[in-house]
Every structure is written in C-alpha cells, then in structure tokens.
Amino acid sequence: MVDRFIARFGEEKIALLHSKLSVGERYDEWKRADKGEAKIVIRSKVSNLCPSRKLRNNNNRRRT
C-alpha cells in the first residue's frame, strides 16, 4: 500500500510513522509533517499519539 502512495505522490510528500522507526526517525518524520513538508502521513496505530495542530485526521470523515 505504501508503495502505491509513493509511486503516485512521491516519497518527499509522504511521512511514515510506525514502531520500527527509531525515536529520532519518528521525530524527523513527525517534524516534516508538522512543518508541511510532507502532505500525507501514513501511520500505524502505535503512532496515534503524535500531536500536531496542523495535521487533520480523515478517519472520521462522513461518507455519503
């Protein structure tokens, strides 16, 4: 799934947050998203606790 996003949008626009990353790598990815450098964030459930005012969660969008 991640490969499809990278192929379509480019690696530089995607931030990945998951438990296999080191603390520093997770911070770097979170910071890229927070600054707006990464427009798409793909995360695992473990990374739910990554606060950012600029990030929007689309999981709760109403589907019509």
N, CA, C and O atoms as CSV, one atom per row, in Angstrom:
chain,resi,resn,atom,element,x,y,z
A,1,MET,N,N,0.814,-1.188,0.000
A,1,MET,CA,C,0.000,0.000,0.000
A,1,MET,C,C,0.863,1.259,0.000
A,1,MET,O,O,0.587,2.198,-0.747
A,2,VAL,N,N,1.888,1.286,0.818
A,2,VAL,CA,C,2.753,2.463,0.893
A,2,VAL,C,C,3.409,2.721,-0.458
A,2,VAL,O,O,3.561,3.871,-0.870
A,3,ASP,N,N,3.798,1.648,-1.149
A,3,ASP,CA,C,4.430,1.798,-2.463
A,3,ASP,C,C,3.519,2.515,-3.453
A,3,ASP,O,O,3.995,3.281,-4.291
A,4,ARG,N,N,2.223,2.272,-3.364
A,4,ARG,CA,C,1.273,2.957,-4.256
A,4,ARG,C,C,1.250,4.463,-3.994
A,4,ARG,O,O,1.223,5.266,-4.926
A,5,PHE,N,N,1.261,4.830,-2.720
A,5,PHE,CA,C,1.281,6.253,-2.379
A,5,PHE,C,C,2.565,6.907,-2.865
A,5,PHE,O,O,2.534,8.007,-3.418
A,6,ILE,N,N,3.695,6.236,-2.661
A,6,ILE,CA,C,4.980,6.785,-3.096
A,6,ILE,C,C,5.013,6.933,-4.612
A,6,ILE,O,O,5.475,7.951,-5.128
A,7,ALA,N,N,4.527,5.927,-5.322
A,7,ALA,CA,C,4.513,5.992,-6.781
A,7,ALA,C,C,3.646,7.147,-7.283
A,7,ALA,O,O,3.979,7.796,-8.275
A,8,ARG,N,N,2.554,7.392,-6.605
A,8,ARG,CA,C,1.626,8.426,-7.075
A,8,ARG,C,C,2.028,9.839,-6.647
A,8,ARG,O,O,1.953,10.772,-7.446
A,9,PHE,N,N,2.454,10.000,-5.390
A,9,PHE,CA,C,2.691,11.341,-4.853
A,9,PHE,C,C,4.163,11.698,-4.674
A,9,PHE,O,O,4.492,12.874,-4.516
A,10,GLY,N,N,5.051,10.710,-4.696
A,10,GLY,CA,C,6.475,10.962,-4.484
A,10,GLY,C,C,6.854,10.807,-3.024
A,10,GLY,O,O,6.097,11.181,-2.128
A,11,GLU,N,N,8.014,10.260,-2.799
A,11,GLU,CA,C,8.459,9.959,-1.436
A,11,GLU,C,C,8.602,11.204,-0.559
A,11,GLU,O,O,8.378,11.147,0.650
A,12,GLU,N,N,8.977,12.328,-1.175
A,12,GLU,CA,C,9.204,13.551,-0.397
A,12,GLU,C,C,7.923,14.130,0.187
A,12,GLU,O,O,7.996,14.936,1.115
A,13,LYS,N,N,6.750,13.752,-0.320
A,13,LYS,CA,C,5.485,14.276,0.191
A,13,LYS,C,C,4.827,13.362,1.223
A,13,LYS,O,O,3.740,13.661,1.717
A,14,ILE,N,N,5.484,12.251,1.545
A,14,ILE,CA,C,4.885,11.269,2.442
A,14,ILE,C,C,5.746,11.087,3.682
A,14,ILE,O,O,6.963,10.923,3.589
A,15,ALA,N,N,5.108,11.116,4.835
A,15,ALA,CA,C,5.785,10.811,6.101
A,15,ALA,C,C,5.231,9.484,6.619
A,15,ALA,O,O,4.018,9.275,6.647
A,16,LEU,N,N,6.124,8.605,7.024
A,16,LEU,CA,C,5.723,7.308,7.577
A,16,LEU,C,C,6.002,7.291,9.068
A,16,LEU,O,O,7.109,7.615,9.498
A,17,LEU,N,N,5.022,6.922,9.846
A,17,LEU,CA,C,5.179,6.818,11.296
A,17,LEU,C,C,4.771,5.418,11.721
A,17,LEU,O,O,3.607,5.034,11.610
A,18,HIS,N,N,5.750,4.658,12.210
A,18,HIS,CA,C,5.466,3.296,12.671
A,18,HIS,C,C,6.487,2.870,13.711
A,18,HIS,O,O,7.502,3.540,13.904
A,19,SER,N,N,6.225,1.766,14.376
A,19,SER,CA,C,7.024,1.342,15.522
A,19,SER,C,C,8.420,0.845,15.159
A,19,SER,O,O,9.271,0.745,16.043
A,20,LYS,N,N,8.683,0.537,13.911
A,20,LYS,CA,C,10.015,0.062,13.512
A,20,LYS,C,C,11.028,1.195,13.392
A,20,LYS,O,O,12.232,0.946,13.317
A,21,LEU,N,N,10.553,2.430,13.373
A,21,LEU,CA,C,11.457,3.575,13.294
A,21,LEU,C,C,12.069,3.850,14.661
A,21,LEU,O,O,11.449,3.596,15.694
A,22,SER,N,N,13.285,4.368,14.656
A,22,SER,CA,C,13.894,4.791,15.914
A,22,SER,C,C,13.185,6.062,16.389
A,22,SER,O,O,12.424,6.672,15.638
A,23,VAL,N,N,13.435,6.447,17.613
A,23,VAL,CA,C,12.817,7.658,18.160
A,23,VAL,C,C,13.188,8.868,17.310
A,23,VAL,O,O,12.341,9.712,17.020
A,24,GLY,N,N,14.444,8.950,16.916
A,24,GLY,CA,C,14.898,10.067,16.088
A,24,GLY,C,C,14.254,10.088,14.717
A,24,GLY,O,O,13.890,11.151,14.215
A,25,GLU,N,N,14.111,8.917,14.104
A,25,GLU,CA,C,13.467,8.831,12.798
A,25,GLU,C,C,11.996,9.218,12.878
A,25,GLU,O,O,11.480,9.915,12.003
A,26,ARG,N,N,11.323,8.761,13.933
A,26,ARG,CA,C,9.914,9.140,14.119
A,26,ARG,C,C,9.788,10.643,14.303
A,26,ARG,O,O,8.888,11.271,13.745
A,27,TYR,N,N,10.688,11.212,15.084
A,27,TYR,CA,C,10.661,12.655,15.304
A,27,TYR,C,C,10.855,13.403,13.986
A,27,TYR,O,O,10.141,14.364,13.701
A,28,ASP,N,N,11.824,12.958,13.184
A,28,ASP,CA,C,12.093,13.613,11.903
A,28,ASP,C,C,10.870,13.553,10.980
A,28,ASP,O,O,10.531,14.545,10.335
A,29,GLU,N,N,10.216,12.409,10.918
A,29,GLU,CA,C,9.028,12.270,10.076
A,29,GLU,C,C,7.890,13.136,10.602
A,29,GLU,O,O,7.197,13.794,9.826
A,30,TRP,N,N,7.697,13.136,11.918
A,30,TRP,CA,C,6.648,13.963,12.517
A,30,TRP,C,C,6.928,15.440,12.244
A,30,TRP,O,O,6.014,16.200,11.925
A,31,LYS,N,N,8.188,15.842,12.369
A,31,LYS,CA,C,8.547,17.242,12.151
A,31,LYS,C,C,8.311,17.655,10.696
A,31,LYS,O,O,7.844,18.764,10.438
A,32,ARG,N,N,8.632,16.765,9.738
A,32,ARG,CA,C,8.361,17.057,8.331
A,32,ARG,C,C,6.872,17.290,8.101
A,32,ARG,O,O,6.485,18.202,7.370
A,33,ALA,N,N,6.047,16.468,8.724
A,33,ALA,CA,C,4.595,16.623,8.574
A,33,ALA,C,C,4.121,17.901,9.250
A,33,ALA,O,O,3.285,18.617,8.699
A,34,ASP,N,N,4.636,18.192,10.418
A,34,ASP,CA,C,4.221,19.378,11.166
A,34,ASP,C,C,4.589,20.666,10.433
A,34,ASP,O,O,3.838,21.641,10.473
A,35,LYS,N,N,5.738,20.671,9.766
A,35,LYS,CA,C,6.168,21.842,9.001
A,35,LYS,C,C,5.432,21.982,7.674
A,35,LYS,O,O,5.493,23.031,7.032
A,36,GLY,N,N,4.735,20.920,7.265
A,36,GLY,CA,C,4.032,20.951,5.996
A,36,GLY,C,C,4.859,20.433,4.835
A,36,GLY,O,O,4.415,20.489,3.688
A,37,GLU,N,N,6.070,19.924,5.113
A,37,GLU,CA,C,6.920,19.377,4.053
A,37,GLU,C,C,6.336,18.076,3.514
A,37,GLU,O,O,6.413,17.809,2.315
A,38,ALA,N,N,5.759,17.279,4.385
A,38,ALA,CA,C,5.083,16.043,3.981
A,38,ALA,C,C,3.584,16.318,4.026
A,38,ALA,O,O,3.051,16.700,5.069
A,39,LYS,N,N,2.919,16.131,2.924
A,39,LYS,CA,C,1.485,16.417,2.836
A,39,LYS,C,C,0.622,15.229,3.227
A,39,LYS,O,O,-0.555,15.392,3.549
A,40,ILE,N,N,1.205,14.027,3.201
A,40,ILE,CA,C,0.473,12.805,3.512
A,40,ILE,C,C,1.207,12.082,4.631
A,40,ILE,O,O,2.420,11.885,4.552
A,41,VAL,N,N,0.484,11.686,5.669
A,41,VAL,CA,C,1.076,10.929,6.767
A,41,VAL,C,C,0.433,9.554,6.803
A,41,VAL,O,O,-0.784,9.423,6.933
A,42,ILE,N,N,1.271,8.532,6.684
A,42,ILE,CA,C,0.813,7.155,6.805
A,42,ILE,C,C,1.339,6.663,8.137
A,42,ILE,O,O,2.545,6.681,8.387
A,43,ARG,N,N,0.428,6.223,8.992
A,43,ARG,CA,C,0.836,5.849,10.341
A,43,ARG,C,C,0.214,4.532,10.758
A,43,ARG,O,O,-0.805,4.094,10.224
A,44,SER,N,N,0.864,3.921,11.728
A,44,SER,CA,C,0.284,2.727,12.336
A,44,SER,C,C,-0.501,3.161,13.570
A,44,SER,O,O,-0.459,4.330,13.953
A,45,LYS,N,N,-1.199,2.247,14.177
A,45,LYS,CA,C,-1.971,2.578,15.381
A,45,LYS,C,C,-1.074,3.048,16.510
A,45,LYS,O,O,-1.488,3.864,17.334
A,46,VAL,N,N,0.143,2.545,16.555
A,46,VAL,CA,C,1.083,2.906,17.617
A,46,VAL,C,C,1.387,4.397,17.590
A,46,VAL,O,O,1.630,5.000,18.636
A,47,SER,N,N,1.374,4.989,16.416
A,47,SER,CA,C,1.742,6.397,16.313
A,47,SER,C,C,0.549,7.338,16.434
A,47,SER,O,O,0.612,8.478,15.975
A,48,ASN,N,N,-0.531,6.875,17.043
A,48,ASN,CA,C,-1.685,7.748,17.284
A,48,ASN,C,C,-1.330,8.926,18.171
A,48,ASN,O,O,-1.964,9.978,18.086
A,49,LEU,N,N,-0.347,8.768,19.004
A,49,LEU,CA,C,-0.012,9.808,19.970
A,49,LEU,C,C,1.070,10.745,19.451
A,49,LEU,O,O,2.069,10.988,20.128
A,50,CYS,N,N,0.867,11.261,18.263
A,50,CYS,CA,C,1.779,12.218,17.648
A,50,CYS,C,C,1.017,13.513,17.442
A,50,CYS,O,O,0.463,13.735,16.366
A,51,PRO,N,N,0.978,14.363,18.441
A,51,PRO,CA,C,0.150,15.561,18.349
A,51,PRO,C,C,0.682,16.577,17.337
A,51,PRO,O,O,1.890,16.773,17.205
A,52,SER,N,N,-0.222,17.199,16.648
A,52,SER,CA,C,0.105,18.303,15.765
A,52,SER,C,C,-1.170,19.076,15.479
A,52,SER,O,O,-2.205,18.488,15.167
A,53,ARG,N,N,-1.093,20.356,15.582
A,53,ARG,CA,C,-2.260,21.184,15.295
A,53,ARG,C,C,-2.564,21.219,13.808
A,53,ARG,O,O,-3.717,21.395,13.414
A,54,LYS,N,N,-1.539,21.053,12.975
A,54,LYS,CA,C,-1.724,21.184,11.537
A,54,LYS,C,C,-2.207,19.901,10.878
A,54,LYS,O,O,-2.739,19.947,9.768
A,55,LEU,N,N,-2.037,18.769,11.528
A,55,LEU,CA,C,-2.447,17.505,10.927
A,55,LEU,C,C,-3.938,17.305,11.103
A,55,LEU,O,O,-4.497,17.606,12.157
A,56,ARG,N,N,-4.573,16.798,10.069
A,56,ARG,CA,C,-6.006,16.566,10.102
A,56,ARG,C,C,-6.259,15.071,9.954
A,56,ARG,O,O,-5.710,14.429,9.059
A,57,ASN,N,N,-7.078,14.527,10.819
A,57,ASN,CA,C,-7.408,13.109,10.782
A,57,ASN,C,C,-8.643,12.927,9.906
A,57,ASN,O,O,-9.716,13.442,10.223
A,58,ASN,N,N,-8.491,12.198,8.812
A,58,ASN,CA,C,-9.612,11.975,7.906
A,58,ASN,C,C,-10.339,10.678,8.200
A,58,ASN,O,O,-11.241,10.306,7.449
A,59,ASN,N,N,-9.980,9.972,9.271
A,59,ASN,CA,C,-10.642,8.716,9.610
A,59,ASN,C,C,-12.102,8.927,9.979
A,59,ASN,O,O,-12.921,8.028,9.792
A,60,ASN,N,N,-12.435,10.089,10.496
A,60,ASN,CA,C,-13.788,10.343,10.972
A,60,ASN,C,C,-14.654,11.105,9.967
A,60,ASN,O,O,-15.726,11.597,10.318
A,61,ARG,N,N,-14.190,11.202,8.727
A,61,ARG,CA,C,-14.980,11.893,7.715
A,61,ARG,C,C,-16.284,11.153,7.478
A,61,ARG,O,O,-16.319,9.922,7.474
A,62,ARG,N,N,-17.332,11.894,7.283
A,62,ARG,CA,C,-18.623,11.297,6.982
A,62,ARG,C,C,-18.634,10.869,5.518
A,62,ARG,O,O,-18.328,11.663,4.628
A,63,ARG,N,N,-18.979,9.640,5.280
A,63,ARG,CA,C,-19.043,9.122,3.926
A,63,ARG,C,C,-20.470,9.157,3.430
A,63,ARG,O,O,-21.392,8.756,4.141
A,64,THR,N,N,-20.656,9.634,2.214
A,64,THR,CA,C,-22.002,9.722,1.651
A,64,THR,C,C,-22.189,8.729,0.550
A,64,THR,O,O,-23.266,8.660,-0.043
